[in-house]
């Protein structure tokens, strides 16, 4: 049996324009420039740069209708005068920013050079290899990951050579060619694990008592070395603490990730462009938005002329009517984009300004212990915006401070109570924990239990498991692995 009934439901649906605005806000400076370039390429009604003032051209977009999403719009529905009105100067003609032409470096430096793989292949050209050995060597080099390792079994490589390169060989031949790859620079490249990587580097060093002992430790007692069982090493090799200390120093100078030392490897070189800058001027904080976020845009003069021609035409053909519909859509899109960029600038500046004032003690001193507990909702409430908007600004933007370039989300942290009942930032506790560990006696590193007791004495009563969590977040190993002889 079918039943019909009415139901009222309140729901919020974002318009396509609102969704696009949120995406624009999320973009950091470099990505925003790419988005701007894309929009300029796709919308001929939108032009960048300063507009020439040698004509009476004033296209008042602010008086136009809202963007009409109806595809069935006809030319008769368009009031051309609204696009040609010159009663007042439009907003975008009166906008300016306080950046001079030479304030910002507008060009982006890119890293040029040879890829890591090509760098290794170029070295292979100096070896005399048979055709099969050459194929195997190039395949092995192509299997090297960005850290410089080959993390695959030789049996798998043998199968892949047969199926993809039509090279049928034995594991022994691959092992032989792998030894050649191990001779390439940087030292340690092509290793299958950390032990082999360190061993390769040590064998290429000048032979001294320290390096020979280091080789013995890595080749025959690697497990004991990684677990820092120093007493067992002293007994095994019948050496003094001083000799062991010197050998360990040799090992510590090795590179566990040889691929990372090559600047021109396959990874894209990350170039962080700060979206904001904070300076201290006469004891006061001063915030500026990167000038590259404030581009100069205007509507194409040619499109204005097209509308003028349509208006003055007595006999309006179908093609002219189709053209004016197209022009209207492009002008609306241009108007929206100019307005969206203005809203983006305002949202970024207001949000960062609120964060700066909230954390003013930190920005004036640079001491992370002065970071106040701050969550997204704190800022959202202060500037009367949605938490998601603040999140979009915080997660992808950087600020240039007197203490270095920082990711904005790093200023946010949860709060905990100290022994005085005051709210303190978890960042503050982590900083104190880090300091305590740095100052510990490395011969007898502090356990998590001891660290919890020390923090409690300093006025931060937190549990051992919480100390362990913070330690892991700081990438600090357990006490046993921090031990030094």
C-alpha positions as CSV (number, residue, x, y, z in Angstrom):
1,X,0.0,0.0,0.0
2,X,1.4,3.4,-1.0
3,X,1.3,6.4,1.3
4,X,2.0,10.0,0.6
5,X,3.0,12.5,3.2
6,X,4.8,15.9,3.4
7,X,8.0,16.3,5.3
8,X,9.8,19.5,6.0
9,X,13.6,19.2,6.1
10,X,16.1,21.9,6.7
11,X,19.4,21.3,4.8
12,X,22.3,23.5,3.7
13,X,23.5,23.1,0.1
14,X,26.6,24.9,-1.0
15,X,26.4,26.5,-4.4
16,X,29.1,25.7,-7.0
17,X,30.5,29.2,-6.4
18,X,30.8,28.6,-2.6
19,X,32.6,25.3,-3.2
20,X,35.0,27.0,-5.6
21,X,35.7,29.8,-3.1
22,X,36.5,27.2,-0.4
23,X,39.0,25.5,-2.8
24,X,40.6,28.9,-3.6
25,X,41.0,29.6,0.1
26,X,42.7,26.3,0.6
27,X,45.3,26.9,-2.1
28,X,48.8,28.1,-0.9
29,X,50.5,30.8,-2.9
30,X,52.2,28.7,-5.6
31,X,49.1,26.6,-6.3
32,X,46.9,29.8,-6.3
33,X,49.2,31.2,-9.0
34,X,48.6,28.1,-11.1
35,X,44.9,28.3,-10.6
36,X,45.0,32.0,-11.6
37,X,46.9,31.1,-14.7
38,X,44.4,28.4,-15.6
39,X,41.4,30.8,-15.1
40,X,43.1,33.4,-17.3
41,X,43.7,30.8,-20.0
42,X,40.1,29.4,-19.9
43,X,38.2,32.7,-19.6
44,X,38.9,35.2,-22.4
45,X,36.8,37.8,-20.6
46,X,39.3,37.9,-17.7
47,X,42.7,39.7,-18.1
48,X,45.6,40.2,-15.8
49,X,47.9,43.2,-15.2
50,X,47.1,46.8,-15.0
51,X,44.4,48.2,-17.2
52,X,45.3,51.1,-19.5
53,X,43.5,54.3,-18.6
54,X,43.6,56.0,-22.0
55,X,39.9,55.4,-22.8
56,X,36.6,55.9,-21.2
57,X,36.2,52.1,-20.6
58,X,34.4,51.4,-17.4
59,X,32.6,48.1,-17.2
60,X,30.5,48.1,-14.0
61,X,30.2,44.5,-13.1
62,X,28.8,45.2,-9.6
63,X,25.4,46.2,-11.1
64,X,25.0,43.0,-13.1
65,X,22.6,40.2,-12.2
66,X,23.7,37.2,-10.2
67,X,25.3,34.4,-12.2
68,X,22.6,32.6,-14.0
69,X,23.2,28.9,-14.0
70,X,20.3,28.2,-16.4
71,X,21.7,27.0,-19.7
72,X,18.5,27.8,-21.5
73,X,19.0,31.6,-21.1
74,X,18.2,33.6,-24.2
75,X,19.7,36.8,-25.5
76,X,16.4,38.7,-24.8
77,X,16.8,37.9,-21.1
78,X,20.1,39.9,-20.9
79,X,20.0,43.6,-20.1
80,X,23.1,44.7,-21.9
81,X,23.0,48.1,-20.3
82,X,23.8,46.5,-17.0
83,X,27.2,45.4,-18.4
84,X,27.8,48.7,-20.2
85,X,26.8,51.1,-17.4
86,X,29.3,53.8,-16.5
87,X,27.4,55.5,-13.7
88,X,30.1,54.8,-11.2
89,X,33.6,53.3,-11.1
90,X,33.6,49.6,-10.3
91,X,35.2,48.3,-7.2
92,X,37.9,46.4,-8.9
93,X,39.1,49.7,-10.5
94,X,39.6,51.3,-7.1
95,X,41.4,48.4,-5.5
96,X,45.1,48.6,-4.8
97,X,47.6,46.8,-2.6
98,X,50.5,48.3,-0.7
99,X,53.2,46.3,-2.6
100,X,55.6,47.9,-4.9
101,X,56.6,46.2,-8.1
102,X,59.9,45.1,-6.6
103,X,58.7,44.0,-3.2
104,X,58.3,40.4,-4.2
105,X,60.3,38.1,-6.4
106,X,57.7,37.2,-9.0
107,X,59.7,34.4,-10.7
108,X,60.0,30.9,-9.3
109,X,63.4,29.3,-9.3
110,X,63.4,25.7,-10.4
111,X,66.0,23.0,-9.8
112,X,67.6,21.9,-13.0
113,X,69.9,18.9,-13.4
114,X,70.2,15.2,-14.1
115,X,67.8,12.8,-12.4
116,X,69.2,10.4,-9.8
117,X,68.7,7.4,-12.1
118,X,70.4,9.1,-15.1
119,X,73.3,10.1,-12.8
120,X,73.8,6.4,-12.0
121,X,73.5,5.3,-15.6
122,X,76.0,7.9,-16.7
123,X,78.5,6.3,-14.3
124,X,77.8,2.9,-15.8
125,X,79.1,4.2,-19.1
126,X,82.6,4.2,-17.6
127,X,82.5,0.4,-17.0
128,X,83.2,-2.2,-19.7
129,X,80.1,-4.4,-19.6
130,X,78.7,-7.1,-21.9
131,X,75.3,-6.4,-23.5
132,X,73.6,-8.7,-20.9
133,X,75.4,-7.1,-18.0
134,X,74.5,-3.7,-19.3
135,X,70.8,-4.6,-19.4
136,X,71.0,-6.0,-15.9
137,X,72.9,-3.0,-14.5
138,X,70.4,-0.5,-16.0
139,X,67.5,-2.5,-14.6
140,X,69.1,-2.6,-11.2
141,X,69.7,1.1,-11.3
142,X,66.1,1.6,-12.3
143,X,65.1,-0.4,-9.2
144,X,66.9,2.0,-6.8
145,X,64.4,3.9,-4.7
146,X,64.7,7.6,-3.7
147,X,66.7,6.6,-0.5
148,X,69.3,4.8,-2.6
149,X,68.2,1.2,-1.8
150,X,67.1,-1.8,-3.9
151,X,64.4,-3.3,-1.7
152,X,63.6,-6.3,-3.8
153,X,64.7,-9.9,-3.8
154,X,67.1,-11.0,-6.5
155,X,64.7,-13.8,-7.5
156,X,62.0,-11.2,-8.2
157,X,64.4,-9.1,-10.2
158,X,65.4,-12.2,-12.2
159,X,61.8,-12.9,-13.1
160,X,61.1,-9.3,-14.1
161,X,64.2,-9.2,-16.3
162,X,62.8,-12.3,-18.1
163,X,59.3,-11.0,-18.5
164,X,59.9,-7.3,-19.2
165,X,63.4,-7.1,-20.7
166,X,63.6,-10.6,-22.3
167,X,66.8,-11.1,-20.4
168,X,67.2,-14.7,-19.1
169,X,69.9,-15.0,-16.5
170,X,70.8,-16.5,-13.1
171,X,70.8,-14.9,-9.6
172,X,74.6,-15.3,-9.5
173,X,75.0,-13.1,-12.6
174,X,72.7,-10.4,-11.1
175,X,74.7,-10.6,-7.8
176,X,77.9,-10.1,-9.8
177,X,76.5,-7.0,-11.6
178,X,75.1,-5.7,-8.3
179,X,78.6,-5.6,-7.0
180,X,79.4,-3.1,-9.9
181,X,76.4,-1.0,-8.9
182,X,77.7,-0.9,-5.4
183,X,80.8,0.9,-6.8
184,X,78.8,3.8,-8.0
185,X,78.5,7.1,-6.2
186,X,77.1,8.1,-3.8
187,X,78.7,5.4,-1.7
188,X,76.1,2.8,-0.4
189,X,73.8,3.1,-3.4
190,X,72.1,-0.1,-4.5
191,X,72.3,-1.7,-1.0
192,X,69.5,-4.1,-0.1
193,X,69.3,-3.1,3.6
194,X,70.9,-0.8,6.1
195,X,73.6,-3.2,7.1
196,X,74.8,-3.7,3.5
197,X,74.6,0.1,2.9
198,X,76.9,0.9,5.9
199,X,79.2,-1.9,5.1
200,X,79.7,-0.7,1.5
201,X,80.5,2.8,2.7
202,X,83.0,1.5,5.3
203,X,84.8,-0.7,2.8
204,X,85.4,2.3,0.6
205,X,87.1,4.2,3.4
206,X,90.8,4.3,4.0
207,X,91.9,1.4,6.2
208,X,92.5,2.5,9.8
209,X,92.1,0.5,13.1
210,X,88.9,2.4,13.7
211,X,87.3,1.7,10.2
212,X,88.4,-2.0,10.4
213,X,86.8,-2.4,13.8
214,X,83.7,-0.6,12.5
215,X,83.6,-3.1,9.5
216,X,83.8,-6.0,11.9
217,X,81.0,-4.6,14.0
218,X,78.7,-4.0,11.1
219,X,79.5,-7.2,9.2
220,X,79.4,-9.6,12.2
221,X,77.6,-8.0,15.1
222,X,75.1,-5.7,13.5
223,X,72.2,-6.9,15.6
224,X,74.1,-6.2,18.9
225,X,75.2,-2.8,17.6
226,X,71.6,-1.6,16.7
227,X,70.4,-2.7,20.1
228,X,73.3,-0.9,21.7
229,X,74.5,-4.0,23.7
230,X,77.9,-2.3,24.2
231,X,79.1,-4.7,26.9
232,X,78.6,-7.7,24.5
233,X,80.6,-5.8,21.8
234,X,83.4,-5.1,24.2
235,X,83.6,-8.8,25.1
236,X,83.2,-10.1,21.5
237,X,86.0,-8.0,20.1
238,X,88.1,-7.8,23.2
239,X,88.5,-4.0,23.0
240,X,88.4,-1.0,25.3
241,X,85.6,1.5,25.6
242,X,87.7,4.1,23.9
243,X,88.3,1.9,20.8
244,X,84.5,1.1,20.6
245,X,83.7,4.8,20.9
246,X,86.0,5.6,18.0
247,X,84.6,2.8,15.9
248,X,81.0,4.0,16.6
249,X,82.0,7.5,15.6
250,X,83.1,6.2,12.2
251,X,79.7,4.5,11.8
252,X,77.8,7.6,12.9
253,X,79.5,9.6,10.1
254,X,78.0,7.3,7.4
255,X,74.9,8.2,5.4
256,X,72.0,5.8,6.0
257,X,70.1,7.2,3.0
258,X,72.7,7.7,0.2
259,X,70.0,8.6,-2.4
260,X,68.9,11.6,-0.3
261,X,72.3,13.2,-0.7
262,X,71.8,13.6,-4.4
263,X,70.2,17.0,-4.9
264,X,69.0,16.2,-8.5
265,X,67.1,13.0,-7.7
266,X,63.7,12.1,-9.1
267,X,61.7,14.0,-6.4
268,X,60.4,17.5,-7.1
269,X,62.4,20.0,-5.1
270,X,60.1,21.5,-2.7
271,X,60.2,25.3,-2.6
272,X,58.1,26.8,0.2
273,X,56.7,30.2,-0.5
274,X,55.4,31.9,2.7
275,X,51.8,33.1,2.3
276,X,52.3,35.7,5.1
277,X,55.1,37.5,6.8
278,X,55.2,38.7,10.4
279,X,57.7,41.3,11.5
280,X,58.3,43.1,14.7
281,X,58.3,46.8,14.2
282,X,58.9,49.1,17.3
283,X,57.9,46.2,19.6
284,X,54.6,45.6,17.7
285,X,53.7,42.8,15.4
286,X,53.1,43.6,11.8
287,X,51.4,41.2,9.4
288,X,51.5,41.3,5.6
289,X,50.0,39.1,2.9
290,X,52.3,37.9,0.2
291,X,51.8,40.3,-2.8
292,X,51.5,37.3,-5.1
293,X,48.1,36.6,-3.5
294,X,46.8,40.0,-4.7
295,X,46.9,39.9,-8.5
296,X,45.6,42.8,-10.6
297,X,42.6,41.6,-12.8
298,X,40.2,43.3,-15.0
299,X,37.5,42.5,-17.6
300,X,38.6,42.3,-21.2
301,X,37.9,45.5,-23.2
302,X,37.2,43.5,-26.3
303,X,34.2,41.8,-24.6
304,X,32.9,45.3,-23.7
305,X,33.2,46.3,-27.3
306,X,31.3,43.1,-28.4
307,X,28.4,44.0,-26.2
308,X,28.4,47.6,-27.5
309,X,28.3,46.3,-31.0
310,X,25.4,44.0,-30.2
311,X,23.4,46.8,-28.6
312,X,23.9,49.2,-31.5
313,X,23.0,46.5,-34.1
314,X,19.5,46.9,-35.5
315,X,19.2,43.5,-37.0
316,X,20.3,41.0,-34.4
317,X,21.1,37.6,-36.1
318,X,20.9,34.3,-34.3
319,X,24.7,34.0,-34.2
320,X,24.9,37.4,-32.5
321,X,22.3,36.3,-30.0
322,X,24.3,33.1,-29.3
323,X,27.5,35.2,-28.9
324,X,25.9,37.6,-26.4
325,X,24.8,34.6,-24.3
326,X,28.4,33.3,-24.3
327,X,29.7,36.7,-23.5
328,X,27.3,37.1,-20.6
329,X,28.4,33.8,-19.1
330,X,32.1,34.7,-19.4
331,X,31.6,38.1,-17.9
332,X,29.7,36.6,-15.0
333,X,32.5,34.1,-14.4
334,X,35.1,36.9,-14.6
335,X,33.1,39.0,-12.1
336,X,32.7,36.1,-9.7
337,X,36.4,35.2,-9.9
338,X,37.5,38.8,-9.2
339,X,35.2,38.9,-6.2
340,X,36.3,35.4,-5.0
341,X,40.0,36.5,-5.0
342,X,39.0,39.6,-3.0
343,X,37.2,37.4,-0.5
344,X,40.2,35.0,-0.4
345,X,42.6,37.8,0.4
346,X,40.3,39.1,3.2
347,X,39.7,35.6,4.6
348,X,43.4,34.8,4.7
349,X,44.4,38.1,6.3
350,X,41.6,38.1,8.9
351,X,42.4,34.5,9.9
352,X,46.1,35.0,10.2
353,X,45.7,38.3,12.0
354,X,43.6,36.5,14.6
355,X,46.1,33.7,15.0
356,X,49.0,36.3,15.3
357,X,47.3,38.2,18.1
358,X,46.2,35.0,19.9
359,X,49.8,33.8,19.9
360,X,51.4,37.3,20.2
361,X,53.6,36.2,23.1
362,X,55.2,33.5,21.0
363,X,55.7,35.8,17.9
364,X,57.3,38.5,20.1
365,X,59.7,36.1,21.7
366,X,60.1,33.0,19.5
367,X,59.9,30.8,22.6
368,X,57.7,27.8,21.9
369,X,56.9,27.6,25.6
370,X,54.9,30.8,25.2
371,X,52.5,29.1,22.7
372,X,49.0,29.2,24.2
373,X,46.6,26.3,23.8
374,X,44.7,27.0,20.6
375,X,42.2,25.0,18.6
376,X,40.5,25.8,15.3
377,X,37.3,26.7,17.1
378,X,39.0,29.4,19.1
379,X,39.9,31.3,16.0
380,X,36.7,30.5,14.2
381,X,34.6,32.0,17.0
382,X,36.8,35.1,17.2
383,X,36.5,35.9,13.5
384,X,32.9,34.5,13.1
385,X,33.8,32.0,10.4
386,X,33.3,28.3,10.1
387,X,35.9,25.9,11.6
388,X,36.4,24.3,8.2
389,X,37.5,27.7,6.7
390,X,40.1,28.2,9.5
391,X,41.3,24.6,8.9
392,X,41.7,25.3,5.2
393,X,43.9,28.3,6.0
394,X,45.9,26.6,8.7
395,X,46.6,23.3,6.9
396,X,48.3,24.5,3.8
397,X,49.7,28.0,4.5
398,X,53.1,29.1,5.7
399,X,54.1,32.3,7.5
400,X,57.6,33.9,7.5
401,X,58.5,34.8,11.1
402,X,61.6,36.3,12.7
403,X,62.3,32.7,13.8
404,X,61.9,30.9,10.4
405,X,59.2,29.9,8.0
406,X,56.5,28.0,9.9
407,X,53.4,25.9,8.9
408,X,50.5,27.7,10.4
409,X,48.9,24.5,11.8
410,X,51.9,24.1,14.1
411,X,50.6,27.0,16.2
412,X,47.5,24.9,17.1
413,X,47.6,22.6,20.1
414,X,45.4,20.9,22.7
415,X,45.5,22.1,26.3
416,X,46.3,20.3,29.5
417,X,46.1,21.4,33.1
418,X,49.2,22.1,35.1
419,X,49.5,21.6,38.9
420,X,48.1,25.2,39.3
421,X,45.0,24.3,37.4
422,X,46.0,26.5,34.5
423,X,45.6,25.6,30.9
424,X,49.0,25.0,29.2
425,X,49.7,24.0,25.6
426,X,50.8,20.4,24.8
427,X,53.5,22.1,22.6
428,X,54.9,23.7,25.7
429,X,55.1,20.3,27.5
430,X,56.7,18.7,24.4
431,X,59.3,21.4,24.3
432,X,60.2,20.9,28.0
433,X,60.3,17.1,27.4
434,X,62.7,17.6,24.5
435,X,64.9,19.8,26.6
436,X,65.0,17.3,29.4
437,X,66.0,14.5,27.0
438,X,68.7,16.7,25.4
439,X,70.3,17.4,28.8
440,X,70.2,13.8,30.0
441,X,73.2,11.6,30.7
442,X,73.5,9.6,27.5
443,X,75.3,6.8,29.3
444,X,72.1,6.4,31.4
445,X,69.2,7.7,29.4
446,X,66.0,8.5,31.2
447,X,63.1,6.1,31.0
448,X,59.6,7.2,30.3
449,X,58.7,6.6,33.9
450,X,61.5,8.9,35.1
451,X,60.6,11.5,32.5
452,X,57.0,11.5,33.8
453,X,58.3,12.1,37.3
454,X,60.6,15.0,36.2
455,X,57.7,16.6,34.4
456,X,55.5,16.2,37.4
457,X,58.2,18.0,39.5
458,X,58.1,20.8,37.0
459,X,54.4,21.2,37.4
460,X,53.0,19.0,34.6
461,X,51.4,15.9,36.0
462,X,51.1,13.6,33.0
463,X,51.1,9.8,32.8
464,X,53.9,7.7,31.6
465,X,51.9,6.6,28.5
466,X,51.4,10.2,27.6
467,X,55.1,10.9,27.9
468,X,55.7,7.9,25.5
469,X,53.1,9.4,23.1
470,X,54.7,12.8,23.1
471,X,58.2,11.3,22.7
472,X,57.1,9.3,19.7
473,X,55.5,12.4,18.2
474,X,58.9,14.2,18.6
475,X,60.6,11.2,16.8
476,X,62.7,10.5,19.9
477,X,63.6,6.8,20.4
478,X,63.2,4.9,23.7
479,X,65.9,5.2,26.4
480,X,67.8,2.0,25.3
481,X,68.3,3.4,21.8
482,X,69.4,6.8,23.1
483,X,72.3,5.2,25.0
484,X,75.8,6.2,24.2
485,X,79.0,4.7,25.4
